[in-house]
Amino acid sequence: MAITAAMVKELREMTGAGMMDCKKALGETNGDMDAAVEFLRKNGQAKAEKKASRIAAEGLCKVVVKDDKTAAVVEVNSETDFVAKNEKFQNFVTAVAEQAVMTDAADIDAFLAEQWKADASKTVKEALVEQIAVIGENLNIRRFEKVTAANGCVVSYTHGGGRIGVIVEADTDVVNDAIKEAMTNVAMQIAALSPKYVSRSEVSAEYIAHEKEILLAQIMNDPKESQKPEKVINGMIEGRVSKELKEICLLDQVYVKAEDGKQTVGKYIDQVAKDNGAKFSIKRFVRFETGEGLEKKNEDFAAEVAAQMAGN
């Protein structure tokens, strides 16, 4: 069967694959459009497997909020920042976030295995594989987290065009613009200062004991400090632990917008609660930063392109 330019154009619009790939697919399937789509999907999977060993440490975090009660944040990685700025990739990340805000999956494997809501004929994993074929880089849906507020609301904040995504959940009996503004301010604080806990009550005794053990070892290795009385050394350790907790516990951090430079986030929340006659507290937060914990590989992109063009 003769393969026409119109057929190639139609297949390309359906799949987003390259023109020569579409022409080859139609030739291999004797012009059968459905079979050609399947051919490209299978070819895309082969490409995905080939690229899977390449590090995907760039990408985007995206947050979607539904009805002020439910939110989800996802991190989808690409190999290069160039692709992270690509509109097709950004649209895919948005679709993944919209999937996550509706999901009941408990972990990433279950999430990847569920039906893709944008096209029920495939799974989330298969949709990812198709994007790898279209975009030509290794992509990875690395993680997601969904938050549902039982007794209050959620807000989101995205920083750096998707480099950091934050969700804040509050318990509150008043949900108005002032409460939401305060929660957004707190989300910005979380994005900037990256606390690990909401309050000291969440910090385990094991963590504190471990930190004290490290601090004691540091003091004992210092010729001057190690000679101080035990009571003084214990006081030094307690002081340093307290200082660390003020840095890693959200409510103990100095509020970045504080006019006096001293007000803590906890005191700020108390003031907002009083001003609005509300029972208002921060219950939970989620903070994703693109690529955190991933090794980033420096590679000569021009050389890779040249190698691919040479057939290597």
N, C-alpha and C positions, 0 to 999 in steps of 0.2 A: 504493500500500500504506500502511495506517495505521501510523504510527510510535508505538510504545508507550513508556511510561516505563521498562519493564523492558529494552527494547532499548537505550535511551539509557544506562541504568545499566550494562549489559553492555559496551557499546562504551567507555564512560568507564573502566571497570575494566581493559579490555584495553589501552587506549592512554594513560590518564592525562590526556587532553585535557579541556577545559572542557565543561560540560554543553551549552551552546548550540552549540558547535562540533560536538559529537557528533550533536545533533539535526539540524543542517544537513547533516552528512555523510550521515546515513541518508536524509534527504529527497532529496539529490542522487543517491543510488545506489539509490533505490527499496527501501530496507530490506536490501540485500545487505551482510551484516556484513563480509565480506572486502574487498569493494569500498569500503566505508566506511572501513576501516582504511587502505587504500591512498590514499583521498581525503585523509585526515588527514595521512598521511605527506607527500603532495605539498604540501598546504597548509603543513605544517611547514617544508618546504624553502623555500617562498616567504617564510615569516616569517624563516627563517634568513638568507636573502639580504638581506632588508630591514634586519635588525639587524646585519649583518656589519660595517658601518662604525662601529658603536659600540664604544668601548674596553672590553675585558674585562681589567681589571688587578687584580681581587680574585680570590678563589678559594681553592684548597687544594693542598697537596702531600701525597701519600700514598705510603708505603713498604710493600711486601709482601716478606716473606722466605720462601723455600722451602727446607726441609731444611738450614738453616745454610750452604748452599753458593751459593745464588743469591738475588739480591734485585733489585728494580726500584723506582725512584722516578719518580713522574709529577707534573706540574703541570697542573691543569685550572683555567682562569680563568672567572670570572663578572664581570658589570658591577658588582655591589654585594656588600657584606659580608653583607647580609641574606640573599641567595641562598646565599652560601657556608656559612651556618649551617643551611640547609634540609636536612632529612633525605633528601629525594629526590635532591638534588644530591650530598650526601655519599655516598649509596649508589652513585651513578653513578661518582664518582671512585674509590671502592673497586673497582668492576668494571673500570675502566680500568687500575688498578694491577695487578689480577689478570691482565688481558690482557697487560700489559707484562712480567710475570715469566715468561710462557710464550712470548713472541714471539721470532721470529728476524729481525724487521725491522731494517734497518740505519739507517733514518732515519724521521722523523715522517711523511713522505708514504707510505712503504711500510706503516707502522703503521696509518695511517688507512684504507688500501686493503684491509687484510686482513680475513678473516672474523671477525665479532664472536662470541666464544666463548659469550656468554650467549644468543645467538639466531643460529644459523647462516644464517638467511634474509637477513641484512643485513651490511653492512660496519661497521667501527668508525665511519667517517664518517657513515653513515646512522643509527647509534645516537645519535651526537652531535646530528645534525639533529633527531631525534625529541625529545631532551631540550630543545633550544632551543624547540621548539613547545610542549612541556608547561610549561616553567618560565617562558617569556616574556622571557628575556634572551639577549643574545649570549653564548655559551659558546665556549671554545676549549681543545682539548687542545694545549697549547703545546709540551710536550717530555716526553721520558722518557729514562731511562738504566737499562740492565740491567748488573749486575755478577755474574760467576761466579767463585768462588774455586777455583783449580786445586790449590792446596797449602795449604789452611787453611780459613777460614770467613769469613762475613760477619755483621755485626750492623747494626741500624738504630736510629735515634732520631728522634722527631718532637717538635718544640717548638711551643708556642703554639697547640695545637689544630689543627696542620696548616699553620702559617705557614712553618715550616722543616722540610725532610725531609733526613736524612743517612743515607748508607750508608758503612760502613767495612769494607774488606777487609784481612785479615791473612794473611801466610804464617806458619804455625805447625805444628809437629809434635805439639803438645798442644792438644786442644780440650776445655776444662773450664769450669766456672762462673767460676773466677778469671780465665781468659783472656777469656771473654766479658764479664765485668764491666769489665775494663780497657778492652776495645774500646768498650763503651758509654760509659765515662767519656771516652774520646777523642772519641767521636761528639758528646758534649755540649760538649766543648771546641771542636770544629769549628763547631757550631751557634752558640756564643756569640762566638767570635773570628774566624770566617770566614777561615782561612788560604787561600792560593792554591795552595800546593805542599806535598807531604809533606816533602821535604828540599831542601837547597841544590843537590844534584846535578841536580834537575829544572829549576832556573832556568837559562835560556839565557844564553850569553855576550852575545848581542845585547841582552837585557833589562838586564843589569848595565851594559853600555857606555852604553846610552841613559840610565839613571839617573845615571851618573857625568857624562854630558854636561850633564844638567839641573842637577845640583848644582854643577858648575863654573860654569855660567852664573849661577846664583844668587849664588855667591861673588864673581864678577867684577862683579856689579851692586851689591855692598855696598862702600861707600867704605873701610871699615875693614878688612874681611876680604881684600879684593883686594890690599892692600898687604903681606900676609904673604908670607914666602918660599915658593917653589914646593913645597919638601919639606913644609912645614907644611900648605899647601893640599891636597896629595895625601893627607896623613894625615887631614885633616878629611873629605875625600870618602870614604876607605876606612871611616872610623868611622861615617859616616852611612849608607853602603850596608849595612854590617854590622848596624846597628840596624834598618834596614828589613827585612832578610832574617829577623831574629829575629821580626819581626811577621807576615810573610807565609808563613814556612815552619813547618809544624806541629811538627816535631820540635825546632825551636829556640825555640818559644814557651814561656813559663813556664807550667807545668801549673797550672791554676786551683785544683786541690784540694791543691796542695803545702803541707805543713805549715810549711815554712820560707820559703815565698814565693819560692824561688829555683830549685827543681828544674824542669828542662825536661821537656817531654813525652817527648823521646828518652830521658832518664835514667829517667823513670817506666817506660817500656816495658822498658828494660834490667833494672830491678829486678824487674818482674813476671816476665820471662823467667827470671831467676835463681831467684826463689822457686818457680817451677813446673818447673824443670829443662827448659825449652823453648827451642827455636829460634823466636823470636817477633819479628816485625817488622810494621810497618804498611806495606802495599803501595800502597794506593790509597784515596781517599775521593771521594764525590760529595756536594755540598751544593746543594740547591735552596731558594730563598727565593721565596715567592709574589710575583709582580709585579715582581721585580727587573729593572730596565732598561726597564720599561714606563711610559709616561706615564699618570698617573691623571687622569681628567677630573672636575672638580667640576660637578655638574649639579643642577638643582632637580628632585628626583624627584617632588615633589607636582605641579609644573607639568607634567611629562611625563605623569603619570597623567591629569591634568585634560584635557590636549590629546588623549590617546587616547580618553577618554570622550566628548569633543566631536566625535570622528570625524576628527581631524587626523592 
